[in-house]
Amino acid sequence: MIEIVGILGLVLIAGGWALTIIRRSPPPPLDLTVVYFLGSAALTIYAVWERDPIFTVLNALSSALSFANIVRALYHKR
C-alpha cells in the first residue's frame, strides 16, 4: 500500500519537471542545473545500491530531465 504513495509522488514530481520542458518554459540557470544533475545522478546510484526501485526511477528521471535542461540552456546561450 505504501508503495502506491511512493509511486504517486514519483509521478507528480517527474510530471512537474516534464511540464516545464513540454511548455517550453525557460530553462533554469545552467550552474544550478548542472549541480542538480550531478546530485540526481549520485542519488540514482545510491538508490540502485539500496535496491529502492521507486527512488531509482525518480532520480533517474530527475537526472534525465536535468540533462535535457542542460542541453536547452546551452542551446539558448548560442
Biopython code that builds the backbone (N, CA, C, O; Angstrom):
import numpy as np
from Bio.PDB.StructureBuilder import StructureBuilder

atoms = [
    (1, "MET", "N", (0.819, -1.206, 0.000)),
    (1, "MET", "CA", (0.000, 0.000, 0.000)),
    (1, "MET", "C", (0.863, 1.270, 0.000)),
    (1, "MET", "O", (0.591, 2.210, -0.747)),
    (2, "ILE", "N", (1.904, 1.290, 0.844)),
    (2, "ILE", "CA", (2.735, 2.484, 0.920)),
    (2, "ILE", "C", (3.480, 2.720, -0.389)),
    (2, "ILE", "O", (3.837, 3.858, -0.694)),
    (3, "GLU", "N", (3.721, 1.666, -1.168)),
    (3, "GLU", "CA", (4.372, 1.829, -2.466)),
    (3, "GLU", "C", (3.529, 2.697, -3.389)),
    (3, "GLU", "O", (4.072, 3.424, -4.221)),
    (4, "ILE", "N", (2.223, 2.630, -3.254)),
    (4, "ILE", "CA", (1.335, 3.449, -4.081)),
    (4, "ILE", "C", (1.580, 4.933, -3.805)),
    (4, "ILE", "O", (1.570, 5.750, -4.726)),
    (5, "VAL", "N", (1.799, 5.275, -2.541)),
    (5, "VAL", "CA", (2.095, 6.665, -2.184)),
    (5, "VAL", "C", (3.423, 7.086, -2.826)),
    (5, "VAL", "O", (3.537, 8.193, -3.351)),
    (6, "GLY", "N", (4.418, 6.204, -2.783)),
    (6, "GLY", "CA", (5.706, 6.493, -3.403)),
    (6, "GLY", "C", (5.591, 6.669, -4.908)),
    (6, "GLY", "O", (6.189, 7.578, -5.483)),
    (7, "ILE", "N", (4.827, 5.802, -5.535)),
    (7, "ILE", "CA", (4.634, 5.891, -6.988)),
    (7, "ILE", "C", (3.878, 7.172, -7.340)),
    (7, "ILE", "O", (4.203, 7.829, -8.329)),
    (8, "LEU", "N", (2.884, 7.526, -6.547)),
    (8, "LEU", "CA", (2.151, 8.777, -6.780)),
    (8, "LEU", "C", (3.092, 9.972, -6.690)),
    (8, "LEU", "O", (3.047, 10.867, -7.534)),
    (9, "GLY", "N", (3.945, 9.987, -5.666)),
    (9, "GLY", "CA", (4.928, 11.067, -5.531)),
    (9, "GLY", "C", (5.861, 11.117, -6.721)),
    (9, "GLY", "O", (6.158, 12.195, -7.236)),
    (10, "LEU", "N", (6.327, 9.954, -7.164)),
    (10, "LEU", "CA", (7.209, 9.866, -8.333)),
    (10, "LEU", "C", (6.539, 10.478, -9.557)),
    (10, "LEU", "O", (7.142, 11.289, -10.259)),
    (11, "VAL", "N", (5.298, 10.091, -9.810)),
    (11, "VAL", "CA", (4.572, 10.580, -10.988)),
    (11, "VAL", "C", (4.351, 12.093, -10.901)),
    (11, "VAL", "O", (4.509, 12.800, -11.896)),
    (12, "LEU", "N", (3.993, 12.584, -9.733)),
    (12, "LEU", "CA", (3.734, 14.019, -9.595)),
    (12, "LEU", "C", (5.015, 14.838, -9.754)),
    (12, "LEU", "O", (5.009, 15.865, -10.433)),
    (13, "ILE", "N", (6.107, 14.398, -9.139)),
    (13, "ILE", "CA", (7.364, 15.147, -9.246)),
    (13, "ILE", "C", (7.895, 15.112, -10.675)),
    (13, "ILE", "O", (8.206, 16.156, -11.248)),
    (14, "ALA", "N", (7.998, 13.928, -11.245)),
    (14, "ALA", "CA", (8.510, 13.813, -12.617)),
    (14, "ALA", "C", (7.580, 14.525, -13.601)),
    (14, "ALA", "O", (8.043, 15.134, -14.565)),
    (15, "GLY", "N", (6.289, 14.449, -13.361)),
    (15, "GLY", "CA", (5.337, 15.145, -14.227)),
    (15, "GLY", "C", (5.515, 16.656, -14.178)),
    (15, "GLY", "O", (5.408, 17.329, -15.203)),
    (16, "GLY", "N", (5.783, 17.187, -13.000)),
    (16, "GLY", "CA", (6.025, 18.630, -12.871)),
    (16, "GLY", "C", (7.265, 19.060, -13.639)),
    (16, "GLY", "O", (7.261, 20.096, -14.303)),
    (17, "TRP", "N", (8.326, 18.264, -13.548)),
    (17, "TRP", "CA", (9.543, 18.590, -14.302)),
    (17, "TRP", "C", (9.288, 18.506, -15.798)),
    (17, "TRP", "O", (9.712, 19.373, -16.563)),
    (18, "ALA", "N", (8.592, 17.457, -16.205)),
    (18, "ALA", "CA", (8.329, 17.275, -17.635)),
    (18, "ALA", "C", (7.487, 18.427, -18.189)),
    (18, "ALA", "O", (7.687, 18.854, -19.327)),
    (19, "LEU", "N", (6.561, 18.921, -17.396)),
    (19, "LEU", "CA", (5.721, 20.035, -17.851)),
    (19, "LEU", "C", (6.544, 21.273, -18.178)),
    (19, "LEU", "O", (6.216, 22.001, -19.115)),
    (20, "THR", "N", (7.608, 21.524, -17.420)),
    (20, "THR", "CA", (8.421, 22.708, -17.708)),
    (20, "THR", "C", (9.102, 22.587, -19.070)),
    (20, "THR", "O", (9.323, 23.588, -19.750)),
    (21, "ILE", "N", (9.428, 21.371, -19.457)),
    (21, "ILE", "CA", (10.056, 21.166, -20.771)),
    (21, "ILE", "C", (9.000, 21.198, -21.867)),
    (21, "ILE", "O", (9.197, 21.831, -22.905)),
    (22, "ILE", "N", (7.881, 20.518, -21.640)),
    (22, "ILE", "CA", (6.809, 20.463, -22.644)),
    (22, "ILE", "C", (6.267, 21.866, -22.929)),
    (22, "ILE", "O", (6.002, 22.212, -24.080)),
    (23, "ARG", "N", (6.105, 22.662, -21.886)),
    (23, "ARG", "CA", (5.572, 24.023, -22.056)),
    (23, "ARG", "C", (6.616, 24.994, -22.593)),
    (23, "ARG", "O", (6.317, 26.160, -22.851)),
    (24, "ARG", "N", (7.834, 24.509, -22.759)),
    (24, "ARG", "CA", (8.937, 25.318, -23.256)),
    (24, "ARG", "C", (9.210, 26.524, -22.367)),
    (24, "ARG", "O", (9.543, 27.610, -22.841)),
    (25, "SER", "N", (9.059, 26.303, -21.060)),
    (25, "SER", "CA", (9.433, 27.343, -20.106)),
    (25, "SER", "C", (10.931, 27.575, -20.226)),
    (25, "SER", "O", (11.664, 26.673, -20.630)),
    (26, "PRO", "N", (11.393, 28.762, -19.885)),
    (26, "PRO", "CA", (12.845, 28.993, -19.956)),
    (26, "PRO", "C", (13.580, 28.016, -19.045)),
    (26, "PRO", "O", (13.104, 27.709, -17.952)),
    (27, "PRO", "N", (14.727, 27.528, -19.485)),
    (27, "PRO", "CA", (15.474, 26.603, -18.640)),
    (27, "PRO", "C", (16.002, 27.317, -17.397)),
    (27, "PRO", "O", (16.268, 28.519, -17.434)),
    (28, "PRO", "N", (16.153, 26.574, -16.293)),
    (28, "PRO", "CA", (16.743, 27.182, -15.104)),
    (28, "PRO", "C", (18.200, 27.557, -15.372)),
    (28, "PRO", "O", (18.765, 27.131, -16.380)),
    (29, "PRO", "N", (18.817, 28.343, -14.491)),
    (29, "PRO", "CA", (20.226, 28.718, -14.698)),
    (29, "PRO", "C", (21.110, 27.477, -14.861)),
    (29, "PRO", "O", (20.912, 26.461, -14.194)),
    (30, "LEU", "N", (22.077, 27.585, -15.756)),
    (30, "LEU", "CA", (22.921, 26.441, -16.109)),
    (30, "LEU", "C", (23.693, 25.903, -14.908)),
    (30, "LEU", "O", (23.769, 24.688, -14.729)),
    (31, "ASP", "N", (24.267, 26.778, -14.082)),
    (31, "ASP", "CA", (25.047, 26.284, -12.947)),
    (31, "ASP", "C", (24.176, 25.492, -11.973)),
    (31, "ASP", "O", (24.595, 24.448, -11.472)),
    (32, "LEU", "N", (22.982, 25.977, -11.708)),
    (32, "LEU", "CA", (22.055, 25.259, -10.838)),
    (32, "LEU", "C", (21.676, 23.909, -11.440)),
    (32, "LEU", "O", (21.617, 22.903, -10.733)),
    (33, "THR", "N", (21.425, 23.890, -12.725)),
    (33, "THR", "CA", (21.010, 22.662, -13.404)),
    (33, "THR", "C", (22.116, 21.621, -13.396)),
    (33, "THR", "O", (21.841, 20.435, -13.215)),
    (34, "VAL", "N", (23.355, 22.037, -13.586)),
    (34, "VAL", "CA", (24.475, 21.088, -13.567)),
    (34, "VAL", "C", (24.620, 20.477, -12.177)),
    (34, "VAL", "O", (24.791, 19.265, -12.049)),
    (35, "VAL", "N", (24.553, 21.301, -11.143)),
    (35, "VAL", "CA", (24.656, 20.784, -9.773)),
    (35, "VAL", "C", (23.498, 19.834, -9.482)),
    (35, "VAL", "O", (23.697, 18.784, -8.869)),
    (36, "TYR", "N", (22.305, 20.189, -9.911)),
    (36, "TYR", "CA", (21.127, 19.341, -9.707)),
    (36, "TYR", "C", (21.285, 18.012, -10.448)),
    (36, "TYR", "O", (20.947, 16.956, -9.914)),
    (37, "PHE", "N", (21.796, 18.068, -11.667)),
    (37, "PHE", "CA", (22.027, 16.844, -12.447)),
    (37, "PHE", "C", (23.015, 15.930, -11.734)),
    (37, "PHE", "O", (22.769, 14.731, -11.605)),
    (38, "LEU", "N", (24.123, 16.483, -11.275)),
    (38, "LEU", "CA", (25.129, 15.664, -10.589)),
    (38, "LEU", "C", (24.570, 15.060, -9.300)),
    (38, "LEU", "O", (24.846, 13.901, -8.991)),
    (39, "GLY", "N", (23.803, 15.821, -8.563)),
    (39, "GLY", "CA", (23.171, 15.307, -7.349)),
    (39, "GLY", "C", (22.177, 14.201, -7.649)),
    (39, "GLY", "O", (22.136, 13.188, -6.951)),
    (40, "SER", "N", (21.381, 14.394, -8.679)),
    (40, "SER", "CA", (20.403, 13.374, -9.065)),
    (40, "SER", "C", (21.086, 12.099, -9.540)),
    (40, "SER", "O", (20.630, 10.995, -9.241)),
    (41, "ALA", "N", (22.178, 12.253, -10.280)),
    (41, "ALA", "CA", (22.919, 11.080, -10.744)),
    (41, "ALA", "C", (23.500, 10.313, -9.558)),
    (41, "ALA", "O", (23.443, 9.084, -9.523)),
    (42, "ALA", "N", (24.062, 11.044, -8.579)),
    (42, "ALA", "CA", (24.605, 10.394, -7.387)),
    (42, "ALA", "C", (23.503, 9.679, -6.596)),
    (42, "ALA", "O", (23.706, 8.567, -6.108)),
    (43, "LEU", "N", (22.349, 10.318, -6.474)),
    (43, "LEU", "CA", (21.237, 9.682, -5.761)),
    (43, "LEU", "C", (20.685, 8.478, -6.513)),
    (43, "LEU", "O", (20.193, 7.534, -5.894)),
    (44, "THR", "N", (20.760, 8.501, -7.841)),
    (44, "THR", "CA", (20.353, 7.336, -8.621)),
    (44, "THR", "C", (21.257, 6.151, -8.292)),
    (44, "THR", "O", (20.780, 5.038, -8.074)),
    (45, "ILE", "N", (22.555, 6.398, -8.260)),
    (45, "ILE", "CA", (23.498, 5.326, -7.921)),
    (45, "ILE", "C", (23.207, 4.795, -6.519)),
    (45, "ILE", "O", (23.191, 3.584, -6.297)),
    (46, "TYR", "N", (22.980, 5.701, -5.584)),
    (46, "TYR", "CA", (22.673, 5.300, -4.213)),
    (46, "TYR", "C", (21.387, 4.464, -4.147)),
    (46, "TYR", "O", (21.347, 3.433, -3.475)),
    (47, "ALA", "N", (20.352, 4.908, -4.838)),
    (47, "ALA", "CA", (19.078, 4.187, -4.817)),
    (47, "ALA", "C", (19.214, 2.802, -5.439)),
    (47, "ALA", "O", (18.594, 1.849, -4.967)),
    (48, "VAL", "N", (20.021, 2.680, -6.498)),
    (48, "VAL", "CA", (20.278, 1.370, -7.098)),
    (48, "VAL", "C", (20.986, 0.487, -6.076)),
    (48, "VAL", "O", (20.623, -0.676, -5.893)),
    (49, "TRP", "N", (21.993, 1.042, -5.414)),
    (49, "TRP", "CA", (22.757, 0.304, -4.402)),
    (49, "TRP", "C", (21.842, -0.196, -3.290)),
    (49, "TRP", "O", (21.990, -1.320, -2.810)),
    (50, "GLU", "N", (20.898, 0.649, -2.886)),
    (50, "GLU", "CA", (19.963, 0.298, -1.818)),
    (50, "GLU", "C", (18.784, -0.548, -2.314)),
    (50, "GLU", "O", (17.939, -0.977, -1.527)),
    (51, "ARG", "N", (18.742, -0.776, -3.610)),
    (51, "ARG", "CA", (17.667, -1.574, -4.227)),
    (51, "ARG", "C", (16.278, -0.997, -3.945)),
    (51, "ARG", "O", (15.347, -1.707, -3.567)),
    (52, "ASP", "N", (16.179, 0.307, -4.144)),
    (52, "ASP", "CA", (14.910, 1.011, -3.944)),
    (52, "ASP", "C", (14.382, 1.422, -5.312)),
    (52, "ASP", "O", (14.820, 2.427, -5.872)),
    (53, "PRO", "N", (13.439, 0.647, -5.854)),
    (53, "PRO", "CA", (13.000, 0.917, -7.229)),
    (53, "PRO", "C", (12.314, 2.267, -7.412)),
    (53, "PRO", "O", (12.492, 2.902, -8.452)),
    (54, "ILE", "N", (11.547, 2.715, -6.447)),
    (54, "ILE", "CA", (10.830, 3.984, -6.607)),
    (54, "ILE", "C", (11.817, 5.148, -6.682)),
    (54, "ILE", "O", (11.707, 5.997, -7.567)),
    (55, "PHE", "N", (12.775, 5.192, -5.763)),
    (55, "PHE", "CA", (13.732, 6.285, -5.789)),
    (55, "PHE", "C", (14.756, 6.136, -6.905)),
    (55, "PHE", "O", (15.328, 7.125, -7.363)),
    (56, "THR", "N", (14.988, 4.906, -7.341)),
    (56, "THR", "CA", (15.853, 4.723, -8.511)),
    (56, "THR", "C", (15.211, 5.362, -9.734)),
    (56, "THR", "O", (15.863, 6.113, -10.459)),
    (57, "VAL", "N", (13.944, 5.068, -9.963)),
    (57, "VAL", "CA", (13.242, 5.626, -11.125)),
    (57, "VAL", "C", (13.118, 7.142, -10.985)),
    (57, "VAL", "O", (13.369, 7.877, -11.939)),
    (58, "LEU", "N", (12.731, 7.606, -9.802)),
    (58, "LEU", "CA", (12.574, 9.050, -9.593)),
    (58, "LEU", "C", (13.874, 9.795, -9.874)),
    (58, "LEU", "O", (13.869, 10.794, -10.592)),
    (59, "ASN", "N", (14.970, 9.327, -9.324)),
    (59, "ASN", "CA", (16.234, 10.030, -9.517)),
    (59, "ASN", "C", (16.780, 9.856, -10.925)),
    (59, "ASN", "O", (17.436, 10.759, -11.445)),
    (60, "ALA", "N", (16.524, 8.718, -11.550)),
    (60, "ALA", "CA", (16.938, 8.538, -12.944)),
    (60, "ALA", "C", (16.165, 9.506, -13.847)),
    (60, "ALA", "O", (16.749, 10.125, -14.736)),
    (61, "LEU", "N", (14.864, 9.636, -13.620)),
    (61, "LEU", "CA", (14.072, 10.603, -14.395)),
    (61, "LEU", "C", (14.537, 12.031, -14.112)),
    (61, "LEU", "O", (14.625, 12.855, -15.023)),
    (62, "SER", "N", (14.830, 12.311, -12.858)),
    (62, "SER", "CA", (15.335, 13.632, -12.489)),
    (62, "SER", "C", (16.638, 13.932, -13.215)),
    (62, "SER", "O", (16.839, 15.042, -13.707)),
    (63, "SER", "N", (17.518, 12.948, -13.279)),
    (63, "SER", "CA", (18.783, 13.126, -13.997)),
    (63, "SER", "C", (18.540, 13.378, -15.478)),
    (63, "SER", "O", (19.143, 14.273, -16.070)),
    (64, "ALA", "N", (17.662, 12.594, -16.064)),
    (64, "ALA", "CA", (17.376, 12.735, -17.498)),
    (64, "ALA", "C", (16.768, 14.101, -17.803)),
    (64, "ALA", "O", (17.159, 14.755, -18.770)),
    (65, "LEU", "N", (15.818, 14.529, -16.986)),
    (65, "LEU", "CA", (15.178, 15.822, -17.226)),
    (65, "LEU", "C", (16.148, 16.974, -16.938)),
    (65, "LEU", "O", (16.098, 18.006, -17.608)),
    (66, "SER", "N", (17.013, 16.805, -15.963)),
    (66, "SER", "CA", (18.036, 17.823, -15.710)),
    (66, "SER", "C", (18.996, 17.913, -16.886)),
    (66, "SER", "O", (19.387, 19.006, -17.296)),
    (67, "PHE", "N", (19.371, 16.766, -17.424)),
    (67, "PHE", "CA", (20.249, 16.760, -18.584)),
    (67, "PHE", "C", (19.576, 17.465, -19.763)),
    (67, "PHE", "O", (20.222, 18.217, -20.493)),
    (68, "ALA", "N", (18.279, 17.219, -19.944)),
    (68, "ALA", "CA", (17.536, 17.906, -21.012)),
    (68, "ALA", "C", (17.565, 19.417, -20.784)),
    (68, "ALA", "O", (17.677, 20.183, -21.741)),
    (69, "ASN", "N", (17.467, 19.848, -19.534)),
    (69, "ASN", "CA", (17.538, 21.285, -19.246)),
    (69, "ASN", "C", (18.935, 21.842, -19.477)),
    (69, "ASN", "O", (19.077, 23.005, -19.855)),
    (70, "ILE", "N", (19.969, 21.035, -19.256)),
    (70, "ILE", "CA", (21.329, 21.472, -19.569)),
    (70, "ILE", "C", (21.455, 21.718, -21.069)),
    (70, "ILE", "O", (21.992, 22.739, -21.499)),
    (71, "VAL", "N", (20.958, 20.779, -21.851)),
    (71, "VAL", "CA", (21.003, 20.921, -23.311)),
    (71, "VAL", "C", (20.217, 22.162, -23.737)),
    (71, "VAL", "O", (20.679, 22.935, -24.576)),
    (72, "ARG", "N", (19.038, 22.349, -23.163)),
    (72, "ARG", "CA", (18.226, 23.519, -23.502)),
    (72, "ARG", "C", (18.942, 24.815, -23.147)),
    (72, "ARG", "O", (18.927, 25.769, -23.925)),
    (73, "ALA", "N", (19.576, 24.852, -21.962)),
    (73, "ALA", "CA", (20.278, 26.069, -21.529)),
    (73, "ALA", "C", (21.450, 26.368, -22.452)),
    (73, "ALA", "O", (21.676, 27.521, -22.817)),
    (74, "LEU", "N", (22.191, 25.340, -22.829)),
    (74, "LEU", "CA", (23.321, 25.547, -23.738)),
    (74, "LEU", "C", (22.839, 25.999, -25.115)),
    (74, "LEU", "O", (23.482, 26.830, -25.757)),
    (75, "TYR", "N", (21.721, 25.459, -25.566)),
    (75, "TYR", "CA", (21.159, 25.852, -26.862)),
    (75, "TYR", "C", (20.707, 27.322, -26.823)),
    (75, "TYR", "O", (20.907, 28.063, -27.786)),
    (76, "HIS", "N", (20.101, 27.732, -25.710)),
    (76, "HIS", "CA", (19.626, 29.114, -25.597)),
    (76, "HIS", "C", (20.777, 30.110, -25.507)),
    (76, "HIS", "O", (20.622, 31.271, -25.887)),
    (77, "LYS", "N", (21.937, 29.664, -25.005)),
    (77, "LYS", "CA", (23.087, 30.564, -24.912)),
    (77, "LYS", "C", (23.689, 30.866, -26.274)),
    (77, "LYS", "O", (24.382, 31.872, -26.433)),
    (78, "ARG", "N", (23.440, 30.024, -27.245)),
    (78, "ARG", "CA", (24.022, 30.203, -28.583)),
    (78, "ARG", "C", (23.437, 31.357, -29.279)),
    (78, "ARG", "O", (23.814, 31.649, -30.414)),
]
sb = StructureBuilder()
sb.init_structure("model")
sb.init_model(0)
sb.init_chain("A")
sb.init_seg("    ")
for serial, (resi, resn, name, xyz) in enumerate(atoms, 1):
    if name == "N":
        sb.init_residue(resn, " ", resi, " ")
    sb.init_atom(name, np.array(xyz, "f"), 0.0, 1.0, " ", f" {name:<3s}", serial, name[0])
structure = sb.get_structure()
